[in-house]
Amino acid sequence: MNQGFSFGKPVAVNVTPSPVSGAQVNIFPASSSDSNSPSTPENITTPLPTLGVPSVKFQVSSLLENEWRNMEWSKEVRDTLMESVRSFKPASETVTEARVLLVGPVGAGKSSFISSVQSVFSGRVINRAMVGSSSSTSFTKKLRTYNIRGAGENANEPTALVLCDVMGVGEGESTGLTLHDALSVIKGHAPEGHQFSPEQPIGADTVGFVRKPSTNYKVHCVVFVIDGSKVGSYAKSLGVTFQQLREHISNLGVHQVALLTHVDQVCNATGSDITQVYKSKAIQQAMVKAGQLLGMATSYIVPVKNYCSELDLDENTDILLLKAVDHILQYVNLFFQDDSD
């Protein structure tokens, strides 16, 4: 039976407290060992906190005169970005695919991002990763990997990008993704299709457990997915949890970036015209809040708009999605460069 796990002193997070009433969730049981003892991620089996918070609509704000990030919007830019992703190869002699893990609260848009990226390369809106509609219960229960296809003239030809989807954070007090299982996926121990359960943490007795994963099977970059319309109302405990998780991921030598989703819901101007995303004060403020939540510089965070209700692709939405993928792949290659040093 696993012992309690102590992370030591919680990290202070400057995030607006959740409006949800009730006692604060105690995420981690007290450690039975000395508080100064080194931490062992293998002991983490406690579910991540419940997030039953309502969506927060940012107030409409005036647009800035100049973009706070330079961005070009044209068919040429879209085509160049697509070709860059299609031709991407990991900076490694032994690894053929870049495995990227998406982690985030329930309803943040992890599965929708996977389907949206595949839609861009398929030339039509598709829902490859099944998506639910609940804001409190994770639709994804298993580890699923999606090789993005469309590398060449054959639409089924795979690219070198593999996106990994896992259970979301916050679907209940007794169920959900644990830090232990998240780290097991990153280390490559979790088998494809593994069904997550806090009562049955991934271990040597797990069916299909990968005892000695190769670098091919490990995660090369972790992407935190944060809902821009809720970032101001997430529970403070979630920020503490994410920052603790980030610390353990960093110790594994894996780089992390973040996506700010639902930016079309953050301000009306961007909802009407996605090219205004980098002129929006509200989105700029939401990115700062996301950085505070994650303990991450905003230079690691990029905004995206997933395809949700649309039936047709939009050139500018494609550009924002492709920019996000390009951003992720840069940090994938940093992993391999660091690994070779």
C-alpha positions as CSV (number, residue, x, y, z in Angstrom):
1,M,0.0,0.0,0.0
2,N,1.4,3.4,-1.0
3,Q,2.5,5.8,1.8
4,G,1.5,9.4,1.9
5,F,3.5,11.8,-0.2
6,S,4.8,15.2,0.9
7,F,5.9,17.9,-1.4
8,G,7.2,20.1,1.3
9,K,6.2,23.8,1.6
10,P,3.5,24.8,-1.0
11,V,4.4,27.2,-3.6
12,A,2.7,30.6,-3.3
13,V,0.5,31.3,-6.3
14,N,-0.9,34.8,-7.1
15,V,-4.2,33.6,-8.6
16,T,-7.7,34.9,-7.9
17,P,-9.3,32.5,-5.4
18,S,-12.2,30.3,-6.6
19,P,-15.7,31.5,-5.8
20,V,-16.7,27.9,-4.9
21,S,-17.7,27.7,-1.3
22,G,-16.7,25.0,1.1
23,A,-13.5,23.8,2.8
24,Q,-10.3,23.8,0.9
25,V,-9.4,20.5,-0.6
26,N,-6.4,18.8,1.1
27,I,-4.8,17.4,-2.0
28,F,-1.9,15.4,-0.5
29,P,-1.9,13.4,2.7
30,A,0.8,14.1,5.3
31,S,4.0,12.2,4.8
32,S,4.8,9.6,7.3
33,S,8.5,10.3,6.7
34,D,10.6,13.3,7.8
35,S,9.5,16.5,6.0
36,N,13.0,17.1,4.9
37,S,13.3,13.7,3.2
38,P,13.7,13.8,-0.6
39,S,10.4,13.3,-2.4
40,T,9.6,10.2,-4.4
41,P,7.0,10.7,-7.1
42,E,6.2,7.0,-7.1
43,N,4.2,7.5,-3.9
44,I,1.8,10.1,-5.4
45,T,-1.6,8.5,-5.8
46,T,-3.9,11.2,-4.5
47,P,-6.4,12.6,-7.1
48,L,-5.9,16.1,-8.3
49,P,-8.5,18.6,-6.9
50,T,-12.0,19.0,-8.1
51,L,-12.7,22.1,-10.2
52,G,-16.5,22.7,-10.2
53,V,-16.0,26.4,-11.0
54,P,-18.2,28.4,-13.4
55,S,-16.9,29.9,-16.6
56,V,-15.8,33.5,-16.2
57,K,-16.5,35.9,-19.1
58,F,-13.9,38.7,-19.3
59,Q,-15.2,42.2,-19.8
60,V,-14.9,43.6,-23.3
61,S,-11.9,45.8,-23.4
62,S,-10.5,48.2,-26.0
63,L,-8.0,46.8,-28.4
64,L,-4.4,48.0,-28.3
65,E,-3.1,50.0,-31.2
66,N,-0.2,47.7,-31.7
67,E,0.1,43.9,-31.3
68,W,1.9,42.8,-28.2
69,R,3.3,39.9,-30.2
70,N,4.1,40.2,-33.9
71,M,1.9,37.9,-36.0
72,E,1.4,37.6,-39.8
73,W,-1.9,36.4,-41.2
74,S,-1.9,35.1,-44.8
75,K,-2.3,32.0,-46.8
76,E,1.5,32.0,-47.4
77,V,2.1,32.0,-43.6
78,R,-0.4,29.1,-43.2
79,D,1.2,27.1,-46.0
80,T,4.7,27.7,-44.6
81,L,3.7,26.6,-41.1
82,M,2.0,23.5,-42.5
83,E,5.1,22.5,-44.4
84,S,7.2,23.1,-41.3
85,V,5.1,20.6,-39.3
86,R,4.9,18.1,-42.1
87,S,8.6,18.0,-42.6
88,F,9.5,18.0,-38.9
89,K,11.9,15.4,-37.7
90,P,13.1,15.0,-34.1
91,A,16.6,16.2,-33.5
92,S,17.7,12.6,-32.6
93,E,19.3,9.8,-34.4
94,T,17.2,7.2,-32.6
95,V,13.8,8.8,-32.1
96,T,11.4,9.0,-35.1
97,E,8.4,10.6,-33.4
98,A,7.8,13.5,-31.0
99,R,5.5,12.4,-28.2
100,V,3.7,15.4,-26.6
101,L,1.5,15.0,-23.5
102,L,-1.5,17.4,-23.0
103,V,-2.4,18.0,-19.3
104,G,-5.1,20.3,-17.9
105,P,-8.4,20.7,-16.2
106,V,-11.6,19.1,-17.4
107,G,-13.1,21.1,-20.3
108,A,-10.0,23.1,-21.0
109,G,-9.8,21.8,-24.6
110,K,-7.2,19.1,-24.7
111,S,-9.1,16.7,-26.9
112,S,-10.5,19.5,-29.0
113,F,-7.0,20.8,-29.7
114,I,-6.0,17.3,-31.0
115,S,-9.0,17.2,-33.3
116,S,-8.4,20.8,-34.4
117,V,-4.8,20.1,-35.3
118,Q,-5.8,17.0,-37.3
119,S,-8.6,19.0,-38.9
120,V,-6.0,21.5,-40.3
121,F,-4.1,18.7,-42.0
122,S,-7.2,16.8,-43.1
123,G,-8.6,19.9,-44.9
124,R,-11.9,19.6,-43.1
125,V,-13.3,19.8,-39.5
126,I,-13.2,16.3,-37.9
127,N,-13.4,15.1,-34.4
128,R,-10.7,12.5,-34.1
129,A,-10.4,12.7,-30.3
130,M,-13.8,12.2,-28.8
131,V,-14.9,15.3,-26.8
132,G,-17.4,15.6,-24.0
133,S,-19.6,18.5,-22.9
134,S,-19.4,18.3,-19.1
135,S,-17.3,21.0,-17.3
136,S,-16.8,18.8,-14.2
137,T,-16.4,15.2,-15.4
138,S,-13.6,14.1,-17.7
139,F,-14.8,12.5,-20.9
140,T,-11.3,11.0,-21.5
141,K,-10.7,8.1,-19.1
142,K,-7.8,6.3,-20.9
143,L,-4.4,7.1,-22.3
144,R,-4.8,7.7,-26.0
145,T,-2.1,8.6,-28.5
146,Y,-2.9,10.3,-31.8
147,N,-0.4,10.4,-34.6
148,I,-1.2,13.5,-36.6
149,R,-1.7,12.5,-40.2
150,G,-1.3,14.4,-43.4
151,A,2.5,14.5,-43.9
152,G,2.3,14.2,-47.7
153,E,-0.1,13.9,-50.6
154,N,-1.6,10.8,-48.9
155,A,-3.8,12.2,-46.1
156,N,-3.1,9.1,-44.0
157,E,0.7,9.5,-44.1
158,P,1.7,10.2,-40.5
159,T,3.7,13.2,-39.5
160,A,6.4,12.9,-36.7
161,L,4.0,14.4,-34.2
162,V,2.1,12.3,-31.7
163,L,-0.3,14.0,-29.2
164,C,-1.1,12.1,-26.0
165,D,-4.5,12.6,-24.3
166,V,-5.1,11.7,-20.7
167,M,-7.9,12.1,-18.1
168,G,-8.6,15.7,-17.2
169,V,-8.1,17.2,-13.8
170,G,-11.1,17.7,-11.5
171,E,-13.8,15.2,-12.2
172,G,-14.4,14.3,-8.6
173,E,-12.9,13.8,-5.1
174,S,-12.5,10.1,-5.5
175,T,-11.5,9.8,-9.1
176,G,-9.2,11.5,-11.5
177,L,-5.6,11.8,-12.8
178,T,-3.0,11.5,-10.1
179,L,0.5,13.0,-10.1
180,H,1.9,9.5,-9.9
181,D,0.1,8.4,-13.0
182,A,0.9,11.7,-14.9
183,L,4.6,11.1,-14.2
184,S,4.3,7.4,-15.1
185,V,3.0,8.5,-18.5
186,I,5.8,11.0,-19.0
187,K,8.4,8.3,-18.1
188,G,6.9,5.9,-20.6
189,H,5.6,3.3,-18.2
190,A,1.9,3.6,-19.1
191,P,0.6,1.3,-21.8
192,E,-1.6,2.6,-24.6
193,G,-5.3,2.5,-23.6
194,H,-4.6,2.3,-19.9
195,Q,-7.7,3.3,-17.9
196,F,-6.8,5.7,-15.1
197,S,-8.0,5.0,-11.6
198,P,-6.7,6.5,-8.3
199,E,-7.4,3.2,-6.6
200,Q,-5.1,1.4,-9.0
201,P,-2.0,3.5,-9.7
202,I,0.2,2.5,-12.6
203,G,2.8,0.0,-11.4
204,A,4.7,-3.2,-12.2
205,D,1.4,-5.2,-11.9
206,T,-0.5,-3.0,-14.3
207,V,-1.4,-4.9,-17.5
208,G,0.9,-3.9,-20.3
209,F,3.3,-2.0,-17.9
210,V,6.4,-0.9,-19.8
211,R,9.3,-1.7,-17.5
212,K,12.1,-0.3,-19.5
213,P,10.7,2.3,-21.9
214,S,12.9,3.5,-24.7
215,T,13.2,7.2,-25.5
216,N,10.8,6.7,-28.3
217,Y,8.1,5.8,-25.8
218,K,8.8,8.6,-23.3
219,V,7.1,12.0,-23.5
220,H,9.3,14.7,-25.0
221,C,7.3,17.8,-24.1
222,V,4.4,18.5,-21.8
223,V,1.7,21.0,-22.7
224,F,-0.5,22.5,-20.0
225,V,-3.9,23.4,-21.5
226,I,-5.7,26.2,-19.7
227,D,-9.2,27.6,-20.4
228,G,-8.8,31.3,-20.9
229,S,-12.4,32.0,-20.0
230,K,-11.9,30.3,-16.6
231,V,-8.3,31.2,-15.7
232,G,-9.4,33.8,-13.2
233,S,-11.6,31.5,-11.3
234,Y,-9.6,28.3,-11.0
235,A,-9.0,27.2,-7.4
236,K,-5.7,28.3,-5.9
237,S,-4.9,24.7,-5.0
238,L,-4.8,23.9,-8.7
239,G,-2.0,26.3,-9.2
240,V,-0.1,24.7,-6.4
241,T,-0.6,21.3,-7.9
242,F,0.5,22.3,-11.3
243,Q,3.6,24.0,-10.0
244,Q,4.5,20.9,-8.0
245,L,3.9,18.7,-11.1
246,R,6.0,21.1,-13.2
247,E,8.9,20.8,-10.7
248,H,8.9,17.0,-11.0
249,I,8.6,17.2,-14.8
250,S,11.6,19.6,-15.0
251,N,13.6,17.1,-12.9
252,L,13.0,14.6,-15.7
253,G,14.5,17.1,-18.2
254,V,11.2,17.5,-20.1
255,H,10.3,21.0,-21.2
256,Q,6.8,22.5,-20.7
257,V,4.7,25.0,-22.6
258,A,1.1,26.0,-22.3
259,L,-2.0,26.7,-24.5
260,L,-4.6,29.3,-23.6
261,T,-7.8,28.0,-25.1
262,H,-11.2,29.5,-25.7
263,V,-9.7,32.9,-26.5
264,D,-12.7,33.7,-28.6
265,Q,-14.7,33.7,-25.4
266,V,-12.3,36.0,-23.5
267,C,-13.2,39.1,-25.5
268,N,-15.9,39.9,-28.1
269,A,-13.5,41.5,-30.5
270,T,-11.4,38.3,-30.8
271,G,-14.6,36.3,-31.0
272,S,-15.5,38.2,-34.1
273,D,-12.0,38.4,-35.6
274,I,-9.4,36.0,-34.4
275,T,-6.6,38.2,-35.9
276,Q,-7.2,40.6,-33.1
277,V,-5.9,38.1,-30.5
278,Y,-2.6,39.9,-30.0
279,K,-4.2,43.3,-29.7
280,S,-6.7,42.2,-27.0
281,K,-6.0,43.5,-23.5
282,A,-8.3,40.9,-22.0
283,I,-6.3,38.0,-23.6
284,Q,-3.0,39.6,-22.6
285,Q,-4.3,39.7,-19.0
286,A,-5.6,36.1,-19.2
287,M,-2.1,35.0,-20.3
288,V,-0.6,36.7,-17.3
289,K,-3.1,34.9,-15.1
290,A,-2.2,31.6,-16.8
291,G,1.5,32.3,-16.2
292,Q,0.8,32.9,-12.5
293,L,-1.3,29.7,-12.2
294,L,1.4,27.6,-13.7
295,G,4.5,29.5,-12.4
296,M,5.5,29.9,-16.0
297,A,6.7,32.9,-18.0
298,T,4.2,34.1,-20.6
299,S,6.8,33.5,-23.4
300,Y,6.0,29.8,-23.0
301,I,2.2,30.4,-23.4
302,V,0.4,30.7,-26.7
303,P,-3.3,31.4,-27.4
304,V,-5.4,29.1,-29.5
305,K,-9.0,28.8,-30.8
306,N,-10.1,25.2,-31.3
307,Y,-12.7,24.1,-33.8
308,C,-15.8,23.4,-31.7
309,S,-19.1,24.3,-33.5
310,E,-17.7,25.1,-36.9
311,L,-18.2,22.9,-39.9
312,D,-15.6,24.6,-42.1
313,L,-12.0,25.5,-41.6
314,D,-10.9,29.1,-41.2
315,E,-7.5,30.2,-42.5
316,N,-6.7,32.5,-39.5
317,T,-7.8,29.9,-37.0
318,D,-5.5,27.4,-38.8
319,I,-2.6,29.8,-38.4
320,L,-3.1,30.2,-34.7
321,L,-3.2,26.4,-34.3
322,L,-0.2,25.8,-36.5
323,K,1.7,28.5,-34.6
324,A,1.0,26.6,-31.4
325,V,2.2,23.3,-32.9
326,D,5.4,25.0,-34.1
327,H,5.9,26.4,-30.6
328,I,5.6,23.0,-29.1
329,L,8.0,21.3,-31.6
330,Q,10.7,23.9,-30.8
331,Y,10.7,22.6,-27.2
332,V,10.5,19.0,-28.3
333,N,13.8,19.5,-30.1
334,L,15.3,21.3,-27.0
335,F,14.6,18.0,-25.1
336,F,16.7,16.1,-27.6
337,Q,19.4,18.7,-27.7
338,D,19.7,18.7,-23.9
339,D,19.7,14.9,-24.0
340,S,22.6,14.8,-26.3
341,D,24.8,17.2,-24.3
